[in-house]
Amino acid sequence: MPTDRGCPPSCDGQAAAARTTHIDVTVMMNALLCCLPGTSTSTHGRSFVLGQSRVVGPEGGCVGVEQRVTVALPGCACPDVVVGP
């Protein structure tokens, strides 16, 4: 964050913020690659495609990461509908 006098953060402060954001992205990617395949009983695991990662912010002194993931869900097995008496 800028100081009360409007001066930008120091180079060390900016480097620390960038390092933290990079660690957050890496942790999120590792979690998705590690855990998402195990959420299916299929022998090949759950099918998914990792999309674009995007750093959002800063806003209010905070930075976030948006990760797009497309996940294949099982088909709908709707029961037969009985019409009439």
N, CA, C and O atoms as a DFTB+ gen file, in Angstrom:
340 C
 N C O
     1  1       0.843      -1.180       0.000
     2  2       0.000       0.000       0.000
     3  2       0.886       1.239       0.000
     4  3       1.984       1.220       0.556
     5  1       0.423       2.295      -0.609
     6  2       1.157       3.556      -0.529
     7  2       1.191       4.061       0.914
     8  3       0.334       3.718       1.728
     9  1       2.180       4.867       1.206
    10  2       2.273       5.465       2.540
    11  2       1.211       6.549       2.676
    12  3       0.511       6.876       1.717
    13  1       1.103       7.101       3.882
    14  2       0.157       8.188       4.126
    15  2       0.461       9.403       3.262
    16  3      -0.429      10.211       2.995
    17  1       1.701       9.540       2.825
    18  2       2.087      10.678       1.993
    19  2       1.969      10.357       0.499
    20  3       2.328      11.182      -0.341
    21  1       1.467       9.160       0.168
    22  2       1.258       8.805      -1.235
    23  2       2.445       8.164      -1.915
    24  3       2.418       7.946      -3.126
    25  1       3.494       7.856      -1.158
    26  2       4.666       7.208      -1.752
    27  2       4.371       5.731      -1.996
    28  3       3.688       5.099      -1.191
    29  1       4.877       5.173      -3.097
    30  2       4.624       3.758      -3.396
    31  2       5.373       2.852      -2.416
    32  3       6.294       3.294      -1.729
    33  1       4.970       1.590      -2.361
    34  2       5.692       0.639      -1.510
    35  2       7.143       0.504      -1.957
    36  3       7.482       0.800      -3.102
    37  1       7.984       0.060      -1.048
    38  2       9.398      -0.142      -1.378
    39  2       9.532      -1.291      -2.366
    40  3       8.601      -2.073      -2.559
    41  1      10.689      -1.384      -2.983
    42  2      10.951      -2.504      -3.906
    43  2      10.882      -3.829      -3.161
    44  3      10.367      -4.812      -3.694
    45  1      11.397      -3.865      -1.928
    46  2      11.326      -5.100      -1.137
    47  2       9.877      -5.466      -0.819
    48  3       9.510      -6.641      -0.849
    49  1       9.052      -4.460      -0.515
    50  2       7.640      -4.709      -0.241
    51  2       6.908      -5.233      -1.457
    52  3       6.089      -6.145      -1.350
    53  1       7.200      -4.661      -2.615
    54  2       6.570      -5.126      -3.852
    55  2       7.036      -6.535      -4.197
    56  3       6.242      -7.358      -4.653
    57  1       8.319      -6.816      -3.982
    58  2       8.843      -8.157      -4.255
    59  2       8.194      -9.181      -3.332
    60  3       7.866     -10.285      -3.767
    61  1       8.005      -8.827      -2.063
    62  2       7.374      -9.746      -1.118
    63  2       5.917     -10.017      -1.518
    64  3       5.455     -11.155      -1.427
    65  1       5.198      -8.989      -1.957
    66  2       3.813      -9.168      -2.394
    67  2       3.756     -10.050      -3.641
    68  3       2.886     -10.915      -3.746
    69  1       4.661      -9.842      -4.574
    70  2       4.698     -10.668      -5.790
    71  2       5.024     -12.115      -5.450
    72  3       4.439     -13.036      -6.020
    73  1       5.954     -12.317      -4.526
    74  2       6.333     -13.673      -4.108
    75  2       5.132     -14.380      -3.461
    76  3       4.878     -15.550      -3.745
    77  1       4.403     -13.681      -2.602
    78  2       3.224     -14.258      -1.949
    79  2       2.161     -14.629      -2.978
    80  3       1.554     -15.696      -2.884
    81  1       1.932     -13.760      -3.953
    82  2       0.944     -14.050      -5.008
    83  2       1.370     -15.266      -5.814
    84  3       0.537     -16.114      -6.133
    85  1       2.651     -15.367      -6.149
    86  2       3.154     -16.512      -6.913
    87  2       2.995     -17.805      -6.107
    88  3       2.635     -18.841      -6.666
    89  1       3.258     -17.749      -4.818
    90  2       3.079     -18.931      -3.968
    91  2       1.611     -19.333      -3.940
    92  3       1.295     -20.521      -4.011
    93  1       0.712     -18.361      -3.839
    94  2      -0.725     -18.660      -3.842
    95  2      -1.146     -19.365      -5.129
    96  3      -1.900     -20.337      -5.088
    97  1      -0.662     -18.880      -6.267
    98  2      -0.983     -19.509      -7.564
    99  2      -0.459     -20.942      -7.592
   100  3      -1.163     -21.852      -8.029
   101  1       0.757     -21.142      -7.135
   102  2       1.369     -22.472      -7.144
   103  2       0.623     -23.435      -6.232
   104  3       0.392     -24.586      -6.604
   105  1       0.246     -22.981      -5.052
   106  2      -0.504     -23.832      -4.116
   107  2      -1.850     -24.226      -4.715
   108  3      -2.263     -25.380      -4.608
   109  1      -2.533     -23.274      -5.344
   110  2      -3.833     -23.566      -5.935
   111  2      -3.689     -24.579      -7.075
   112  3      -4.476     -25.521      -7.161
   113  1      -2.708     -24.400      -7.938
   114  2      -2.496     -25.337      -9.048
   115  2      -2.156     -26.732      -8.524
   116  3      -2.686     -27.729      -9.015
   117  1      -1.271     -26.801      -7.525
   118  2      -0.906     -28.101      -6.950
   119  2      -2.115     -28.790      -6.325
   120  3      -2.279     -30.003      -6.459
   121  1      -2.960     -28.023      -5.645
   122  2      -4.156     -28.602      -5.029
   123  2      -5.097     -29.163      -6.095
   124  3      -5.629     -30.263      -5.941
   125  1      -5.300     -28.410      -7.168
   126  2      -6.179     -28.893      -8.241
   127  2      -5.608     -30.134      -8.905
   128  3      -6.337     -31.099      -9.131
   129  1      -4.324     -30.130      -9.222
   130  2      -3.698     -31.262      -9.898
   131  2      -3.612     -32.495      -9.001
   132  3      -3.669     -33.627      -9.482
   133  1      -3.476     -32.271      -7.719
   134  2      -3.364     -33.374      -6.764
   135  2      -4.720     -33.969      -6.413
   136  3      -4.901     -35.186      -6.444
   137  1      -5.665     -33.105      -6.081
   138  2      -6.899     -33.577      -5.445
   139  2      -8.081     -33.771      -6.382
   140  3      -8.897     -34.663      -6.149
   141  1      -8.201     -32.977      -7.424
   142  2      -9.369     -33.052      -8.293
   143  2      -9.518     -34.406      -8.989
   144  3     -10.642     -34.898      -9.089
   145  1      -8.435     -35.037      -9.477
   146  2      -8.623     -36.347     -10.112
   147  2      -9.196     -37.396      -9.158
   148  3      -9.873     -38.319      -9.611
   149  1      -8.948     -37.283      -7.872
   150  2      -9.419     -38.262      -6.908
   151  2     -10.868     -38.083      -6.484
   152  3     -11.345     -38.803      -5.606
   153  1     -11.572     -37.138      -7.090
   154  2     -12.966     -36.911      -6.712
   155  2     -13.932     -37.755      -7.527
   156  3     -15.139     -37.518      -7.504
   157  1     -13.408     -38.737      -8.246
   158  2     -14.248     -39.606      -9.067
   159  2     -13.891     -41.053      -8.794
   160  3     -12.748     -41.358      -8.454
   161  1     -14.852     -41.943      -8.939
   162  2     -14.588     -43.369      -8.763
   163  2     -14.089     -44.009     -10.056
   164  3     -13.770     -45.198     -10.071
   165  1     -14.017     -43.248     -11.129
   166  2     -13.524     -43.756     -12.410
   167  2     -12.060     -44.179     -12.267
   168  3     -11.309     -43.588     -11.491
   169  1     -11.668     -45.195     -13.015
   170  2     -10.270     -45.654     -12.940
   171  2      -9.290     -44.607     -13.450
   172  3      -8.119     -44.620     -13.069
   173  1      -9.747     -43.708     -14.298
   174  2      -8.883     -42.662     -14.838
   175  2      -8.994     -41.361     -14.057
   176  3      -8.300     -40.395     -14.374
   177  1      -9.844     -41.314     -13.053
   178  2     -10.046     -40.088     -12.289
   179  2     -10.987     -39.144     -13.023
   180  3     -11.436     -39.428     -14.134
   181  1     -11.274     -38.027     -12.388
   182  2     -12.181     -37.041     -12.975
   183  2     -11.475     -36.328     -14.125
   184  3     -10.302     -35.970     -14.017
   185  1     -12.199     -36.123     -15.229
   186  2     -11.666     -35.384     -16.371
   187  2     -11.844     -33.892     -16.125
   188  3     -12.923     -33.436     -15.748
   189  1     -10.784     -33.150     -16.339
   190  2     -10.858     -31.700     -16.174
   191  2      -9.787     -31.031     -17.018
   192  3      -8.792     -31.649     -17.397
   193  1     -10.010     -29.772     -17.300
   194  2      -9.059     -28.969     -18.058
   195  2      -8.802     -27.693     -17.261
   196  3      -9.733     -26.971     -16.904
   197  1      -7.539     -27.430     -16.990
   198  2      -7.188     -26.181     -16.324
   199  2      -7.129     -25.084     -17.367
   200  3      -6.478     -25.227     -18.402
   201  1      -7.807     -24.001     -17.087
   202  2      -7.805     -22.857     -17.985
   203  2      -6.839     -21.790     -17.506
   204  3      -5.845     -22.070     -16.836
   205  1      -7.152     -20.595     -17.862
   206  2      -6.306     -19.447     -17.577
   207  2      -6.292     -19.115     -16.087
   208  3      -7.325     -19.161     -15.419
   209  1      -5.100     -18.776     -15.575
   210  2      -4.963     -18.184     -14.240
   211  2      -4.830     -16.692     -14.437
   212  3      -4.188     -16.226     -15.378
   213  1      -5.451     -15.947     -13.532
   214  2      -5.393     -14.496     -13.667
   215  2      -5.281     -13.881     -12.283
   216  3      -6.039     -14.225     -11.376
   217  1      -4.330     -12.970     -12.128
   218  2      -4.201     -12.230     -10.874
   219  2      -5.179     -11.066     -10.932
   220  3      -5.181     -10.298     -11.895
   221  1      -6.003     -10.935      -9.911
   222  2      -6.981      -9.852      -9.856
   223  2      -6.616      -8.903      -8.715
   224  3      -6.151      -9.331      -7.659
   225  1      -6.830      -7.644      -8.941
   226  2      -6.508      -6.633      -7.945
   227  2      -5.287      -5.858      -8.392
   228  3      -4.905      -5.962      -9.557
   229  1      -4.680      -5.114      -7.554
   230  2      -5.018      -4.947      -6.150
   231  2      -6.230      -4.045      -5.963
   232  3      -6.476      -3.116      -6.732
   233  1      -6.961      -4.353      -4.925
   234  2      -8.107      -3.540      -4.546
   235  2      -8.199      -3.576      -3.029
   236  3      -8.315      -4.645      -2.430
   237  1      -8.148      -2.420      -2.421
   238  2      -8.212      -2.357      -0.965
   239  2      -7.007      -2.983      -0.297
   240  3      -7.096      -3.451       0.838
   241  1      -5.880      -2.995      -0.992
   242  2      -4.677      -3.581      -0.422
   243  2      -4.616      -5.093      -0.566
   244  3      -3.722      -5.726      -0.003
   245  1      -5.536      -5.682      -1.301
   246  2      -5.576      -7.138      -1.461
   247  2      -5.404      -7.513      -2.933
   248  3      -5.773      -6.764      -3.837
   249  1      -4.832      -8.695      -3.138
   250  2      -4.663      -9.255      -4.475
   251  2      -5.216     -10.673      -4.419
   252  3      -5.049     -11.369      -3.418
   253  1      -5.869     -11.099      -5.488
   254  2      -6.405     -12.448      -5.533
   255  2      -6.011     -13.144      -6.819
   256  3      -5.396     -12.551      -7.705
   257  1      -6.373     -14.403      -6.903
   258  2      -6.086     -15.200      -8.093
   259  2      -7.384     -15.862      -8.541
   260  3      -8.109     -16.442      -7.733
   261  1      -7.663     -15.769      -9.821
   262  2      -8.822     -16.442     -10.407
   263  2      -8.291     -17.565     -11.275
   264  3      -7.443     -17.342     -12.139
   265  1      -8.789     -18.777     -11.047
   266  2      -8.366     -19.942     -11.830
   267  2      -9.590     -20.551     -12.480
   268  3     -10.540     -20.922     -11.791
   269  1      -9.579     -20.658     -13.779
   270  2     -10.687     -21.292     -14.497
   271  2     -10.403     -22.784     -14.623
   272  3      -9.297     -23.196     -14.974
   273  1     -11.434     -23.590     -14.327
   274  2     -11.335     -25.047     -14.413
   275  2     -12.622     -25.557     -15.035
   276  3     -13.712     -25.206     -14.585
   277  1     -12.505     -26.382     -16.065
   278  2     -13.661     -27.038     -16.668
   279  2     -13.636     -28.485     -16.206
   280  3     -12.654     -29.197     -16.414
   281  1     -14.728     -28.918     -15.575
   282  2     -14.785     -30.252     -14.980
   283  2     -15.895     -31.058     -15.643
   284  3     -17.015     -30.572     -15.796
   285  1     -15.580     -32.299     -16.037
   286  2     -16.582     -33.199     -16.604
   287  2     -17.376     -33.825     -15.465
   288  3     -16.805     -34.465     -14.582
   289  1     -18.676     -33.642     -15.487
   290  2     -19.550     -34.229     -14.479
   291  2     -20.257     -35.432     -15.071
   292  3     -20.428     -35.512     -16.287
   293  1     -20.675     -36.377     -14.222
   294  2     -21.366     -37.548     -14.759
   295  2     -22.682     -37.146     -15.409
   296  3     -23.292     -36.145     -15.033
   297  1     -23.112     -37.931     -16.385
   298  2     -24.362     -37.669     -17.082
   299  2     -25.548     -37.823     -16.149
   300  3     -25.462     -38.477     -15.110
   301  1     -26.625     -37.229     -16.527
   302  2     -27.848     -37.302     -15.722
   303  2     -28.552     -38.619     -16.012
   304  3     -28.853     -38.941     -17.162
   305  1     -28.803     -39.357     -14.975
   306  2     -29.535     -40.617     -15.114
   307  2     -30.919     -40.384     -14.517
   308  3     -31.193     -40.768     -13.380
   309  1     -31.773     -39.758     -15.293
   310  2     -33.099     -39.422     -14.798
   311  2     -33.979     -40.668     -14.781
   312  3     -33.922     -41.478     -15.706
   313  1     -34.792     -40.827     -13.739
   314  2     -35.680     -41.990     -13.685
   315  2     -36.777     -41.865     -14.754
   316  3     -37.111     -40.773     -15.213
   317  1     -37.316     -43.021     -15.126
   318  2     -38.420     -43.017     -16.082
   319  2     -39.623     -42.298     -15.460
   320  3     -39.929     -42.475     -14.281
   321  1     -40.276     -41.507     -16.257
   322  2     -41.456     -40.788     -15.784
   323  2     -42.697     -41.574     -16.139
   324  3     -42.894     -41.956     -17.292
   325  1     -43.534     -41.815     -15.140
   326  2     -44.775     -42.536     -15.375
   327  2     -45.872     -41.491     -15.550
   328  3     -46.084     -40.657     -14.669
   329  1     -46.573     -41.534     -16.690
   330  2     -47.641     -40.573     -16.959
   331  2     -48.971     -41.299     -16.832
   332  3     -49.151     -42.400     -17.352
   333  1     -49.888     -40.665     -16.138
   334  2     -51.228     -41.231     -16.021
   335  2     -51.375     -42.135     -14.806
   336  3     -50.425     -42.355     -14.055
   337  1     -52.605     -42.661     -14.626
   338  2     -52.868     -43.501     -13.445
   339  2     -52.303     -44.863     -13.544
   340  3     -52.454     -45.663     -12.620
